[in-house]
Amino acid sequence: MAVRTVIKIGNPLLVEKSALVESIDHNLRQELIADMLDTMVAEDGAGIAAPQIGESLRVVIFGIEKNPRYPDVEPVPTTVLINPVIEVLSTEIESAWEGCLSVPGFRGLVPRYKNIRYHGLDENGHIIDRVVSDFHARVVQHEVDHLDGILYPQRIKDLKDFGLISELQAAGTIPKIEE
Ligand code: NI
């Protein structure tokens, strides 16, 4: 287990489509998944996708506990999701500010589907199948986008809604967060 370097926007690996995982074995669990989890915790992220540590495989991890830094966000159980598939359940779209460990220091206003169903396999090969909405739906859409080589700035409708965290906070556009 190890904290790995998170690759950043501009690295061509982040715009590649990742490959399906063909077998969920000891190596996948002990190397890739363990390293992703360690890295997500060390970087204090709400999610991470395998390509962000340079592995072009369809694996994402996400989760957020009740956190005073995100008072308006409902908790999401820490979930390892392999070969995820998203089904959109309604055309309803919501916009909210997102960040990404691969785009450090920035936030952007991103429209996402409000209600989705997602399914895939966990680290033991068991099926995960959930109907979710709001922040939970957003984080899954963000992470699965990574597997298709899409970073959130590509989803921003108007690039005026993209900027440095420090400037957006100074302007009152996004709340200040206690570090
Ligand atoms: Ni991201």
Boltz pocket constraint, residues with backbone or C-beta under 6 A from the ligand:
constraints:
  - pocket:
      binder: B
      contacts: [[A, 47], [A, 99], [A, 100], [A, 101], [A, 102], [A, 142], [A, 143], [A, 146]]
      max_distance: 6.0
